[in-house]
Amino acid sequence: MGGATGPELPGWLSGRAGAWRIRVAAQPGAAATGAVGDHDGCLKLRVAAPPVDGRANDEIARFIAARLELPRRAVRLAAGASSRRKLFEVDCDLAGAEVARRLYQGARP
């Protein structure tokens, strides 16, 4: 259960079980937080928080943790604190295909 990204994984997901990296393109100020789909190598998320005082970053981390059924401390912002493009590191033992499925679940264009 530990290979790097395979052909079944989206480009925004890299790493291995236990240490995933998720590239996110954030669109803050939405009515609800949720996945929209892929955008230029990132998982595009509409975020129900403004990009002020790290609130959007916290909301994205909360969303990822909730979808993957992890404690919030298992999700860390690694890069892009003040950018729309962000990189999150996730301590999660799920297989990559399952990580992608859970984050895409309910994606709405």
SEMAR-460375 format. One record per residue: residue number from 0; x negated, y negated, z negated of N, C-alpha, C, O, CB in turn. Coordinates in Angstrom, 3 decimals, decimal comma. Glycine has a CB too. Layout:
BEGIN
NODE gudren   n_east  n_north     n_up  ca_east ca_north    ca_up   c_east  c_north     c_up   o_east  o_north     o_up  cb_east cb_north    cb_up
NODE    NUM        X        Y        Z        X        Y        Z        X        Y        Z        X        Y        Z        X        Y        Z
...
END
This chain:
BEGIN
NODE gudren   n_east  n_north     n_up  ca_east ca_north    ca_up   c_east  c_north     c_up   o_east  o_north     o_up  cb_east cb_north    cb_up
NODE      0   -0,838    1,182    0,000    0,000    0,000    0,000   -0,871   -1,230    0,000   -0,542   -2,147   -0,752    0,947   -0,007   -1,201
NODE      1   -1,884   -1,351    0,711   -2,644   -2,535    0,489   -3,261   -3,137    1,705   -4,145   -3,979    1,547   -3,658   -2,265   -0,453
NODE      2   -2,882   -2,789    2,909   -3,551   -3,342    4,075   -3,260   -4,811    4,270   -2,346   -5,369    3,661   -3,153   -2,587    5,299
NODE      3   -4,033   -5,417    5,110   -3,805   -6,819    5,460   -2,581   -6,894    6,352   -1,896   -5,898    6,585   -5,052   -7,442    6,167
NODE      4   -2,325   -8,076    6,838   -1,130   -8,255    7,653   -1,134   -7,288    8,819   -2,177   -7,018    9,416   -1,030   -9,693    8,159
NODE      5    0,023   -6,778    9,134    0,181   -5,868   10,252    1,108   -6,486   11,273    1,578   -7,609   11,086    0,713   -4,508    9,787
NODE      6    1,379   -5,767   12,355    2,199   -6,325   13,421    3,627   -6,633   12,974    4,297   -7,461   13,590    2,229   -5,375   14,585
NODE      7    4,101   -5,982   11,916    5,476   -6,215   11,473    5,604   -7,459   10,595    6,721   -7,854   10,261    5,987   -5,005   10,717
NODE      8    4,500   -8,078   10,217    4,546   -9,230    9,325    4,531  -10,544   10,105    3,872  -10,658   11,138    3,374   -9,188    8,351
NODE      9    5,261  -11,523    9,599    5,245  -12,833   10,250    3,894  -13,524   10,050    3,153  -13,187    9,127    6,380  -13,718    9,702
NODE     10    3,581  -14,472   10,901    2,304  -15,161   10,845    2,090  -15,970    9,583    0,946  -16,263    9,235    2,174  -16,047   12,010
NODE     11    3,155  -16,340    8,887    3,026  -17,156    7,676    2,661  -16,352    6,441    2,398  -16,930    5,386    4,304  -17,891    7,421
NODE     12    2,639  -15,032    6,551    2,358  -14,162    5,411    1,027  -13,454    5,634    0,834  -12,798    6,657    3,501  -13,131    5,201
NODE     13    0,108  -13,587    4,676   -1,171  -12,907    4,780   -1,573  -12,375    3,406   -0,963  -12,708    2,389   -2,258  -13,856    5,344
NODE     14   -2,597  -11,555    3,402   -3,073  -10,976    2,151   -2,757   -9,509    2,070   -2,802   -8,785    3,065   -2,473  -11,693    0,971
NODE     15   -2,435   -9,082    0,869   -2,141   -7,673    0,612   -1,237   -7,597   -0,609   -1,063   -8,576   -1,335   -3,453   -6,839    0,398
NODE     16   -0,666   -6,420   -0,822    0,171   -6,224   -2,000   -0,626   -6,577   -3,238   -1,744   -6,094   -3,421    0,695   -4,769   -2,082
NODE     17   -0,061   -7,415   -4,087   -0,732   -7,881   -5,282   -1,317   -9,273   -5,122   -1,540   -9,972   -6,111   -1,809   -6,923   -5,663
NODE     18   -1,570   -9,684   -3,881   -2,189  -10,996   -3,637   -1,760  -11,538   -2,272   -2,541  -11,532   -1,320   -3,739  -10,895   -3,713
NODE     19   -0,523  -12,002   -2,185    0,000  -12,551   -0,934   -0,244  -14,041   -0,855   -0,312  -14,728   -1,874    1,490  -12,260   -0,798
NODE     20   -0,378  -14,540    0,378   -0,495  -15,970    0,659    0,622  -16,323    1,638    0,785  -15,680    2,675   -1,924  -16,342    1,244
NODE     21    1,382  -17,349    1,290    2,540  -17,756    2,084    2,358  -19,201    2,517    2,238  -20,099    1,683    3,862  -17,582    1,282
NODE     22    2,339  -19,420    3,836    2,278  -20,779    4,378    3,697  -21,281    4,560    4,535  -20,603    5,155    1,491  -20,824    5,729
NODE     23    3,962  -22,476    4,044    5,307  -23,056    4,041    5,295  -24,410    4,732    4,384  -25,214    4,533    5,842  -23,194    2,601
NODE     24    6,314  -24,652    5,543    6,599  -25,980    6,079    7,850  -26,458    5,350    8,933  -25,904    5,535    6,798  -25,965    7,667
NODE     25    7,697  -27,483    4,525    8,786  -27,944    3,662    9,565  -29,080    4,307    8,993  -29,977    4,926    8,239  -28,393    2,311
NODE     26   10,869  -29,020    4,149   11,764  -30,085    4,580   12,564  -30,501    3,339   13,629  -29,944    3,075   12,714  -29,616    5,774
NODE     27   12,057  -31,476    2,579   12,701  -31,861    1,320   13,995  -32,630    1,525   14,279  -33,136    2,611   11,755  -32,691    0,494
NODE     28   14,775  -32,706    0,447   16,004  -33,488    0,452   17,228  -32,761    0,967   18,242  -33,401    1,246   15,803  -34,690    1,256
NODE     29   17,171  -31,450    1,103   18,315  -30,667    1,590   19,344  -30,480    0,475   19,048  -30,695   -0,700   17,847  -29,290    2,125
NODE     30   20,541  -30,081    0,857   21,593  -29,825   -0,123   21,296  -28,582   -0,956   21,645  -28,523   -2,135   22,936  -29,672    0,578
NODE     31   20,651  -27,591   -0,342   20,312  -26,350   -1,039   18,980  -25,850   -0,504   18,642  -26,092    0,655   21,429  -25,268   -0,862
NODE     32   18,226  -25,156   -1,342   16,950  -24,600   -0,914   17,191  -23,286   -0,196   17,949  -22,441   -0,672   16,000  -24,401   -2,115
NODE     33   16,542  -23,114    0,957   16,681  -21,872    1,694   15,776  -21,829    2,900   15,276  -22,853    3,365   18,105  -21,676    2,119
NODE     34   15,576  -20,631    3,395   14,739  -20,417    4,568   15,498  -20,790    5,826   16,698  -20,544    5,950   14,264  -18,961    4,641
NODE     35   14,769  -21,390    6,756   15,323  -21,730    8,059   14,779  -20,762    9,104   15,482  -20,416   10,054   14,990  -23,195    8,438
NODE     36   13,536  -20,324    8,935   12,894  -19,416    9,885   11,427  -19,755    9,998   10,833  -20,319    9,080   13,570  -19,488   11,266
NODE     37   10,843  -19,403   11,140    9,427  -19,682   11,388    9,275  -21,042   12,051   10,120  -21,463   12,841    8,793  -18,581   12,266
NODE     38    8,172  -21,726   11,714    7,858  -22,990   12,369    6,344  -23,160   12,414    5,709  -23,444   11,399    8,529  -24,185   11,633
NODE     39    5,777  -22,982   13,598    4,353  -23,234   13,815    3,465  -22,507   12,801    2,579  -23,110   12,194    4,082  -24,723   13,754
NODE     40    3,712  -21,212   12,626    2,894  -20,405   11,725    3,236  -20,515   10,258    2,506  -20,011    9,405    1,496  -20,766   11,897
NODE     41    4,349  -21,174    9,957    4,780  -21,355    8,565    6,204  -20,840    8,392    6,964  -20,749    9,357    4,691  -22,847    8,148
NODE     42    6,555  -20,508    7,165    7,935  -20,242    6,798    8,568  -21,605    6,545    8,163  -22,310    5,620    8,045  -19,286    5,532
NODE     43    9,539  -21,981    7,341   10,177  -23,283    7,155   11,267  -23,158    6,103   12,161  -22,317    6,198   10,761  -23,817    8,491
NODE     44   11,167  -24,025    5,094   12,140  -24,044    4,006   12,770  -25,420    3,904   12,074  -26,435    3,914   11,481  -23,652    2,670
NODE     45   14,082  -25,449    3,808   14,772  -26,665    3,396   14,727  -26,658    1,873   14,977  -25,632    1,240   16,270  -26,736    3,957
NODE     46   14,409  -27,800    1,297   14,161  -27,856   -0,147   15,116  -28,839   -0,809   15,203  -29,997   -0,403   12,698  -28,255   -0,437
NODE     47   15,828  -28,377   -1,824   16,809  -29,197   -2,548   16,136  -29,984   -3,660   16,544  -29,928   -4,820   17,929  -28,318   -3,129
NODE     48   15,104  -30,714   -3,286   14,399  -31,578   -4,243   13,638  -32,619   -3,433   13,188  -32,339   -2,322   13,422  -30,749   -5,180
NODE     49   13,496  -33,801   -3,981   12,740  -34,834   -3,263   11,233  -34,597   -3,406   10,788  -33,942   -4,348   13,112  -36,241   -3,790
NODE     50   10,458  -35,133   -2,468    9,010  -34,968   -2,547    8,381  -35,994   -3,490    7,493  -36,750   -3,098    8,389  -35,086   -1,156
NODE     51    8,848  -36,009   -4,721    8,403  -36,987   -5,723    7,933  -36,248   -6,967    8,612  -35,341   -7,450    9,545  -37,992   -6,079
NODE     52    6,776  -36,634   -7,483    6,255  -36,066   -8,734    6,189  -34,538   -8,715    6,381  -33,903   -9,752    7,115  -36,517   -9,897
NODE     53    5,922  -33,943   -7,554    5,779  -32,493   -7,463    7,077  -31,717   -7,552    7,060  -30,491   -7,659    4,880  -32,028   -8,525
NODE     54    8,208  -32,420   -7,508    9,493  -31,720   -7,664    9,777  -30,757   -6,518   10,293  -29,664   -6,751   10,625  -32,728   -7,767
NODE     55    9,450  -31,139   -5,287    9,667  -30,236   -4,150    8,763  -29,003   -4,273    9,202  -27,885   -4,001    9,397  -30,974   -2,805
NODE     56    7,514  -29,200   -4,679    6,599  -28,062   -4,864    7,131  -27,105   -5,920    7,090  -25,888   -5,740    5,194  -28,554   -5,260
NODE     57    7,627  -27,651   -7,015    8,189  -26,811   -8,080    9,412  -26,040   -7,588    9,595  -24,871   -7,928    8,567  -27,670   -9,297
NODE     58   10,240  -26,695   -6,792   11,443  -26,040   -6,267   11,076  -24,911   -5,314   11,703  -23,852   -5,340   12,343  -27,060   -5,551
NODE     59   10,069  -25,124   -4,475    9,619  -24,064   -3,561    9,083  -22,881   -4,357    9,427  -21,736   -4,066    8,531  -24,596   -2,590
NODE     60    8,253  -23,141   -5,347    7,704  -22,057   -6,172    8,823  -21,311   -6,888    8,796  -20,083   -6,971    6,694  -22,612   -7,199
NODE     61    9,800  -22,040   -7,403   10,942  -21,404   -8,073   11,714  -20,518   -7,096   12,098  -19,398   -7,435   11,880  -22,472   -8,678
NODE     62   11,938  -21,026   -5,880   12,650  -20,273   -4,844   11,915  -18,971   -4,514   12,523  -17,901   -4,481   12,811  -21,130   -3,571
NODE     63   10,608  -19,068   -4,272    9,817  -17,879   -3,944    9,865  -16,871   -5,090   10,075  -15,679   -4,865    8,354  -18,266   -3,637
NODE     64    9,672  -17,347   -6,307    9,704  -16,452   -7,474   11,066  -15,775   -7,614   11,135  -14,573   -7,869    9,372  -17,233   -8,760
NODE     65   12,133  -16,524   -7,452   13,475  -15,959   -7,587   13,743  -14,909   -6,511   14,261  -13,833   -6,812   14,529  -17,068   -7,513
NODE     66   13,395  -15,211   -5,265   13,634  -14,266   -4,180   12,830  -12,984   -4,334   13,291  -11,906   -3,957   13,310  -14,910   -2,859
NODE     67   11,635  -13,102   -4,885   10,787  -11,923   -5,049   10,937  -11,280   -6,421   10,245  -10,314   -6,743    9,342  -12,293   -4,821
NODE     68   11,857  -11,829   -7,235   12,143  -11,321   -8,578   10,870  -11,271   -9,426   10,532  -10,251  -10,026   12,783   -9,921   -8,498
NODE     69   10,182  -12,410   -9,449    8,938  -12,558  -10,192    9,073  -13,660  -11,223    9,935  -14,529  -11,090    7,770  -12,851   -9,246
NODE     70    8,231  -13,639  -12,254    8,198  -14,801  -13,146    7,600  -15,987  -12,382    6,771  -15,804  -11,492    7,369  -14,494  -14,447
NODE     71    8,017  -17,172  -12,728    7,554  -18,381  -12,040    6,022  -18,485  -12,058    5,436  -18,995  -11,103    8,175  -19,630  -12,691
NODE     72    5,379  -18,023  -13,100    3,917  -18,129  -13,212    3,185  -17,278  -12,169    1,982  -17,457  -11,981    3,473  -17,712  -14,609
NODE     73    3,880  -16,354  -11,483    3,262  -15,511  -10,463    3,107  -16,229   -9,120    2,511  -15,688   -8,189    4,081  -14,251  -10,275
NODE     74    3,645  -17,450   -9,023    3,591  -18,221   -7,779    2,833  -19,515   -8,049    3,205  -20,298   -8,922    5,030  -18,518   -7,225
NODE     75    1,752  -19,727   -7,277    0,916  -20,919   -7,457    0,754  -21,675   -6,157    0,584  -21,070   -5,099   -0,454  -20,538   -8,007
NODE     76    0,806  -22,989   -6,228    0,507  -23,839   -5,081   -1,010  -23,889   -4,940   -1,698  -24,345   -5,853    1,121  -25,283   -5,247
NODE     77   -1,539  -23,428   -3,808   -2,986  -23,376   -3,596   -3,482  -24,554   -2,771   -4,633  -24,968   -2,915   -3,369  -22,076   -2,912
NODE     78   -2,625  -25,101   -1,905   -3,041  -26,222   -1,049   -1,801  -26,946   -0,543   -0,733  -26,351   -0,393   -3,917  -25,726    0,147
NODE     79   -1,962  -28,246   -0,281   -0,888  -29,021    0,331    0,053  -29,695   -0,634    1,221  -29,899   -0,303   -0,111  -28,157    1,203
NODE     80   -0,411  -30,049   -1,812    0,468  -30,634   -2,833    1,236  -31,846   -2,322    2,401  -32,019   -2,679   -0,343  -31,028   -4,047
NODE     81    0,623  -32,684   -1,505    1,308  -33,889   -1,032    1,631  -33,822    0,455    1,933  -34,845    1,069    0,459  -35,114   -1,314
NODE     82    1,571  -32,640    1,033    1,826  -32,443    2,453    3,112  -31,649    2,656    3,580  -30,965    1,746    0,643  -31,726    3,120
NODE     83    3,672  -31,744    3,844    4,821  -30,891    4,165    4,393  -29,445    4,367    5,180  -28,522    4,156    5,534  -31,403    5,420
NODE     84    3,143  -29,252    4,775    2,599  -27,897    4,945    1,867  -27,505    3,679    1,004  -28,236    3,192    1,646  -27,812    6,181
NODE     85    2,218  -26,351    3,155    1,714  -25,912    1,863    1,265  -24,453    1,935    1,686  -23,699    2,811    2,785  -26,092    0,777
NODE     86    0,421  -24,085    1,012   -0,004  -22,699    0,892    0,236  -22,256   -0,544   -0,266  -22,866   -1,488   -1,505  -22,524    1,298
NODE     87    1,008  -21,191   -0,696    1,289  -20,632   -2,008    0,621  -19,269   -2,126    0,602  -18,495   -1,169    2,814  -20,522   -2,248
NODE     88    0,078  -18,980   -3,292   -0,468  -17,668   -3,615    0,513  -16,987   -4,553    1,019  -17,593   -5,498   -1,898  -17,774   -4,259
NODE     89    0,775  -15,706   -4,275    1,799  -14,985   -5,019    1,249  -13,652   -5,505    0,775  -12,839   -4,712    3,051  -14,768   -4,153
NODE     90    1,315  -13,436   -6,808    0,945  -12,153   -7,404    2,172  -11,256   -7,344    3,065  -11,357   -8,185    0,427  -12,323   -8,885
NODE     91    2,213  -10,381   -6,352    3,404   -9,576   -6,102    2,995   -8,244   -5,502    2,264   -8,203   -4,512    4,389  -10,314   -5,169
NODE     92    3,462   -7,157   -6,097    3,090   -5,822   -5,633    3,983   -5,289   -4,519    3,806   -4,148   -4,092    3,119   -4,870   -6,782
NODE     93    4,932   -6,078   -4,040    5,790   -5,630   -2,949    5,000   -5,518   -1,654    3,999   -6,209   -1,466    6,972   -6,586   -2,767
NODE     94    5,454   -4,647   -0,766    4,873   -4,547    0,574    5,209   -5,820    1,353    6,212   -6,480    1,082    5,402   -3,277    1,325
NODE     95    4,372   -6,148    2,303    4,547   -7,368    3,073    5,886   -7,452    3,783    6,506   -8,516    3,801    3,456   -7,487    4,069
NODE     96    6,342   -6,356    4,366    7,631   -6,365    5,059    8,768   -6,707    4,097    9,723   -7,384    4,477    7,891   -5,003    5,722
NODE     97    8,665   -6,243    2,864    9,705   -6,534    1,866    9,624   -7,988    1,416   10,658   -8,619    1,195    9,571   -5,593    0,648
NODE     98    8,429   -8,529    1,277    8,266   -9,947    0,939    8,937  -10,794    2,011    9,716  -11,694    1,697    6,759  -10,324    0,804
NODE     99    8,639  -10,509    3,267    9,230  -11,266    4,380   10,752  -11,132    4,391   11,461  -12,124    4,560    8,651  -10,786    5,722
NODE    100   11,251   -9,921    4,215   12,705   -9,697    4,235   13,404  -10,511    3,151   14,429  -11,143    3,408   13,020   -8,203    4,051
NODE    101   12,854  -10,496    1,948   13,492  -11,219    0,844   13,443  -12,727    1,033   14,389  -13,424    0,666   12,831  -10,853   -0,465
NODE    102   12,363  -13,238    1,595   12,272  -14,687    1,792   13,144  -15,146    2,961   13,678  -16,255    2,935   10,814  -15,100    2,034
NODE    103   13,292  -14,303    3,985   14,156  -14,632    5,129   15,640  -14,484    4,810   16,485  -15,099    5,461   13,808  -13,748    6,310
NODE    104   15,949  -13,676    3,817   17,337  -13,339    3,508   18,201  -14,589    3,456   17,913  -15,532    2,720   17,422  -12,585    2,179
NODE    105   19,255  -14,579    4,244   20,176  -15,703    4,263   19,671  -16,901    5,035   20,226  -17,993    4,912   20,481  -16,114    2,882
NODE    106   18,617  -16,719    5,839   18,082  -17,844    6,622   19,184  -18,437    7,474   19,976  -17,735    8,102   16,896  -17,393    7,514
NODE    107   19,201  -19,759    7,468   20,238  -20,455    8,241   19,577  -21,518    9,100   18,889  -22,398    8,582   21,315  -21,092    7,304
NODE    108   19,777  -21,445   10,394   19,163  -22,443   11,282   19,780  -23,818   11,142   19,364  -24,754   11,825   19,274  -21,998   12,713
END
